[in-house]
Amino acid sequence: MAEHMEVDLGTVQGWESGRRPLGNMKAAALLSLRRRLGAMGAAPGVLGLLDPAMDADQIISAALDPAGWQTHPLASWVHTRDTAHMLAWALTGVAPSALARYVPAPRRGPSVAAPPLGTGDRLRVFDHLRETAEAAWRPSDALLRRQALYLASYDRSPGAVSWTAHALRSRRGDLVRRGWSPLWPQARSTATALARLGDPQPLLDFIEKRLVDDEAAETANLNYWAYWLGGVRLPQPDDRFMLDCEPTAWDPVTLLRGLTYGLHHAPGYVDLYAHTLWALLTSRPWLPLASPPLAGELTARTEALLDGGGLTERSRRELTTVHYVLRECT
């Protein structure tokens, strides 16, 4: 590999061990490296994760050395699922689902199977996220607060869970206000973070009070899901993109694919998945025709959910409608 890349062996070993981070390379050299790796047969899906990996590096760097950052990375752009999963990999050791099938082969020499972040640094990152969320009280800090608080919920130590649950529940009043408001994105993040911590009721309240029968809120939900799952190509500096009503702003097939294959990874979020699938397919009933294999996969997953238990009455009703639209198209 070093010969093909025209670098010395120590350089490659430095990349693998984390001793020479790719993020420290010059932009032109990194672009050349990515293109060479692609030409050598590297999986495109893995190469595509280099950007969110470097975004995650920035967030970690800001946490470990706050004085070196004039503007916090979490305050300057809306992060995606890939960035969140890369952070979770470093902070919790759980590899992103996109990388689960790439198991490193045993080899000699220094190499790592996960981002080399020590226990002390992980604790410092989580402490920083909590401190950042507490300090971000101004209206202009809304993006920073909601993203820091969401990421803090990845810390599952007992004391951290208690702190996060308390901080999230202090915002519970936002969950029951009707429809869209500037606090809608924060309410959504609050509800999903509480669901991760094992409290599903706020998410059910959010769907019932802040999504159902509100066109602006339903648009915001689809837009945010599309961005989160990679259906929006351009990075967004704040949450205002969620109100974009332009129907061509994102790729609906990418959104449908992300919802389909993410369904079994998020049991705590099944109600939000069900409602979003319902909203997507009732507004675009032609969508299954764009990818019959994907529609077949979603049909099977929907049938499995409907045959099982644990669905709320609303989710069962909405998934039944989804199943009907799928069957009509196939």
C-alpha positions in Angstrom: 0.0 0.0 0.0 2.8 2.4 0.9 4.4 1.7 -2.5 1.1 2.4 -4.4 0.6 5.6 -2.3 4.2 6.7 -2.9 4.8 7.2 0.8 7.1 5.5 3.2 5.9 2.6 5.4 6.2 4.7 8.6 3.6 7.2 7.2 1.0 4.5 6.7 1.7 3.0 10.1 1.3 6.5 11.6 -2.1 6.8 9.9 -3.2 3.4 11.2 -2.1 4.0 14.7 -3.4 7.5 15.0 0.1 8.8 15.6 -0.1 10.9 12.4 -3.8 11.9 12.1 -5.1 12.4 8.6 -6.8 15.6 9.8 -3.3 17.1 10.1 -2.6 16.7 6.4 -2.7 19.6 4.0 -6.0 19.8 2.1 -4.4 19.0 -1.3 -2.6 16.0 0.1 -5.7 14.7 1.7 -7.7 15.1 -1.5 -5.0 13.2 -3.4 -5.0 10.5 -0.8 -8.8 10.0 -1.0 -8.6 9.7 -4.8 -5.7 7.2 -4.7 -7.5 5.1 -2.1 -10.6 5.0 -4.3 -8.5 4.0 -7.4 -6.9 1.2 -5.3 -10.3 -0.3 -4.5 -11.2 1.2 -1.2 -15.0 0.9 -0.4 -16.7 4.2 -1.5 -19.0 4.1 1.5 -15.9 4.1 3.9 -14.2 6.8 2.0 -17.4 8.9 2.3 -17.0 8.7 6.1 -13.8 10.6 6.1 -15.6 14.0 6.2 -17.8 13.2 9.2 -14.8 11.5 10.9 -12.9 14.8 10.6 -16.0 16.7 11.8 -16.0 14.4 14.9 -12.3 15.1 15.3 -13.0 18.8 15.4 -15.7 18.4 18.1 -13.4 16.2 20.2 -10.5 18.7 19.7 -12.8 21.6 20.8 -13.7 19.6 23.9 -10.1 18.8 24.9 -8.8 22.3 24.1 -11.7 24.8 24.3 -9.3 27.8 24.4 -8.1 27.0 20.9 -11.6 27.6 19.4 -13.2 31.0 18.8 -16.5 29.4 17.6 -17.5 26.0 18.9 -17.9 23.5 16.0 -21.4 22.5 17.4 -22.5 26.1 17.0 -21.5 26.6 13.4 -23.2 23.7 11.5 -25.9 21.1 12.0 -24.2 17.7 12.3 -25.4 14.6 10.6 -26.0 11.0 11.8 -22.6 10.0 10.4 -20.9 12.6 12.5 -22.8 11.6 15.6 -22.0 7.9 15.0 -18.3 8.7 14.5 -18.4 10.5 17.8 -20.2 7.7 19.5 -17.5 5.3 18.2 -14.8 7.3 19.9 -16.8 7.9 23.1 -18.6 4.6 23.6 -16.6 2.1 21.4 -19.7 1.2 19.4 -18.7 1.1 15.7 -21.1 2.8 13.2 -23.4 0.3 11.5 -21.8 1.4 8.1 -18.5 0.0 9.3 -19.7 -3.1 11.2 -18.8 -5.5 8.5 -15.3 -4.2 8.1 -13.4 -6.2 10.8 -9.7 -5.3 10.9 -7.5 -8.3 10.1 -5.0 -9.4 12.8 -1.6 -8.1 11.9 1.8 -7.2 13.4 2.7 -3.7 14.4 0.7 -0.8 15.9 -2.9 -0.6 14.5 -6.2 0.2 16.2 -9.7 -1.1 15.7 -11.4 2.0 17.1 -10.5 5.7 17.5 -7.7 5.8 20.1 -9.4 8.0 22.7 -8.3 7.2 26.3 -10.7 6.9 29.2 -9.6 10.3 30.7 -10.1 12.1 27.4 -13.6 10.5 27.0 -14.6 11.8 30.4 -13.2 15.2 29.6 -15.3 15.3 26.3 -18.5 14.4 28.1 -17.8 16.9 30.9 -17.2 19.6 28.2 -20.5 18.7 26.5 -22.4 19.0 29.7 -20.7 22.3 30.6 -21.4 23.6 27.1 -25.1 22.7 27.3 -25.4 24.5 30.7 -23.6 27.6 29.5 -25.5 27.9 26.2 -28.6 29.8 27.6 -29.0 32.6 25.1 -31.5 32.3 22.2 -28.6 32.5 19.7 -27.0 29.5 21.4 -30.0 27.2 20.6 -28.1 25.1 18.0 -25.1 24.7 20.3 -27.2 23.7 23.3 -29.4 21.1 21.6 -26.4 19.4 19.9 -24.2 19.4 23.0 -27.1 18.0 25.1 -27.9 15.4 22.5 -24.3 14.2 22.3 -24.1 14.2 26.1 -26.8 11.6 26.2 -24.3 9.0 24.8 -22.7 8.9 28.3 -24.5 6.0 30.0 -22.7 6.1 33.3 -25.2 6.4 36.2 -24.4 9.9 37.3 -24.3 11.2 33.7 -27.7 9.6 32.8 -29.3 11.3 35.8 -27.8 14.7 34.8 -28.8 14.3 31.2 -32.3 13.2 32.1 -32.8 16.1 34.4 -31.4 18.6 31.9 -33.7 17.2 29.2 -36.8 17.0 31.3 -36.3 20.7 32.2 -37.2 21.4 28.6 -40.3 19.1 28.7 -42.7 22.0 28.3 -41.4 22.5 24.7 -42.7 19.0 23.8 -46.4 19.8 24.2 -46.6 23.2 22.5 -48.6 22.8 19.3 -46.8 22.9 15.9 -43.7 24.6 14.7 -41.8 27.3 16.6 -38.0 28.2 16.8 -37.8 25.7 19.7 -39.1 22.8 17.6 -35.7 21.4 16.7 -34.7 21.5 20.4 -37.9 19.7 21.4 -37.2 17.0 18.8 -33.7 16.4 20.0 -34.9 16.4 23.6 -37.6 13.8 22.9 -35.2 11.5 20.9 -32.4 11.8 23.6 -34.9 10.8 26.3 -36.0 7.9 24.2 -32.4 6.7 24.1 -32.3 6.9 27.9 -35.3 4.6 28.1 -38.1 7.2 28.5 -40.4 6.9 25.4 -43.3 9.1 26.6 -41.8 12.4 25.6 -41.3 11.2 22.1 -44.9 10.1 21.9 -46.0 13.5 23.2 -43.8 15.2 20.7 -45.4 13.3 17.8 -48.9 13.9 19.0 -48.5 17.6 19.9 -45.7 18.9 17.7 -46.1 16.9 14.5 -49.5 15.6 13.8 -51.8 17.8 11.7 -49.3 20.6 11.3 -47.9 21.1 7.8 -44.9 23.2 8.8 -43.9 20.7 11.5 -44.3 17.7 9.2 -42.1 19.5 6.6 -39.5 20.3 9.2 -39.5 16.6 10.3 -39.0 15.3 6.7 -36.3 18.0 6.0 -34.4 17.2 9.2 -34.6 13.4 8.6 -33.4 13.9 5.0 -30.4 16.0 6.2 -29.6 13.6 9.1 -29.6 10.6 6.7 -27.6 12.2 4.0 -30.3 13.2 1.5 -29.3 16.8 1.7 -25.9 17.3 0.0 -25.1 20.8 1.3 -24.0 21.4 5.0 -26.4 23.6 6.9 -25.2 26.3 9.3 -28.3 26.4 11.4 -31.8 24.9 11.8 -33.6 27.2 9.4 -33.3 24.8 6.5 -36.0 22.7 8.2 -38.7 25.1 7.1 -37.7 24.9 3.4 -40.8 23.8 1.5 -39.0 23.3 -1.9 -39.8 19.7 -2.9 -36.5 19.2 -4.7 -34.4 20.2 -1.7 -33.5 16.6 -0.9 -33.5 13.1 -2.4 -36.6 11.1 -1.3 -35.1 7.8 -2.2 -32.1 8.4 0.1 -34.5 9.3 2.9 -36.6 6.2 2.2 -33.5 4.0 2.2 -32.2 5.5 5.5 -35.6 5.0 7.2 -35.9 1.4 5.9 -32.5 0.2 7.0 -32.4 2.2 10.2 -35.7 0.9 11.4 -34.3 -2.2 13.1 -31.4 -0.3 14.7 -33.6 2.1 16.6 -36.3 0.2 18.7 -36.7 3.2 21.0 -37.6 5.4 18.0 -40.0 3.1 16.2 -42.9 5.5 16.6 -41.0 8.4 15.1 -39.8 6.1 12.2 -43.4 4.9 11.7 -44.8 8.5 11.6 -42.1 9.7 9.2 -42.5 6.8 6.8 -46.3 7.5 6.9 -45.7 11.2 6.1 -43.2 10.4 3.4 -45.3 7.8 1.5 -48.6 9.5 1.9 -47.1 12.7 0.4 -45.2 10.8 -2.3 -47.2 7.6 -3.0 -45.1 7.0 -6.2 -41.9 6.7 -4.2 -41.8 2.8 -3.9 -41.8 2.6 -7.8 -38.5 4.4 -7.8 -36.7 1.5 -6.1 -38.7 -1.8 -6.2 -36.0 -3.7 -4.2 -36.1 -1.1 -1.5 -39.9 -1.2 -1.4 -39.7 -5.0 -1.0 -37.3 -4.7 1.9 -39.6 -2.1 3.6 -42.6 -4.3 3.0 -41.0 -7.2 4.8 -39.9 -5.0 7.7 -43.3 -3.4 8.0 -45.0 -6.8 8.1 -42.6 -8.0 10.8 -43.5 -5.0 13.0 -47.2 -5.3 12.4 -47.1 -9.0 13.2 -45.2 -8.3 16.5 -46.3 -6.4 19.5 -45.3 -3.2 21.3 -46.7 -0.7 18.7 -48.8 2.1 19.8 -52.2 2.5 18.2 -51.1 5.4 16.1 -47.9 3.6 14.9 -49.9 0.5 14.0 -52.4 2.6 12.1 -49.7 4.5 10.2 -47.6 1.4 9.4 -50.8 -0.2 8.1 -51.2 2.7 5.7 -47.5 2.4 4.7 -48.0 -1.3 4.0 -51.0 -0.5 1.9 -49.1 2.0 -0.2 -46.3 -0.4 -0.7 -48.6 -3.2 -1.8 -50.4 -0.9 -4.2 -47.1 -0.1 -5.9 -45.8 -3.6 -6.0 
